[in-house]
């Protein structure tokens, strides 16, 4: 399993154990109206992307994850102890 797959699997596992709100306000101008669908679609894009993601795309996903209590950097560090590369796929 690749580092990217390990991180995505860990994020999906955390999300499955997290009670997600119906809506999520990221900022004054950004609101997610279907949180579950947002995470599913965005993580699928990360999973199947062959190229680097735009900074904006990755940043929005990290902000949304933080809002529901998931810190990608902390999660990557936890996985790193088990062999995940230091660079999170969301930081590339």
Secondary structure, 3 states (H helix, E strand, C coil): CCHHHHHHHHHHHHHHCCCCCCCEEEECCEEECCHHHHHHHHHHHHHHCCCCCCHHHHHHHHHHHHHCCCCHHHHHHHHHCCCCCCCCHHHC
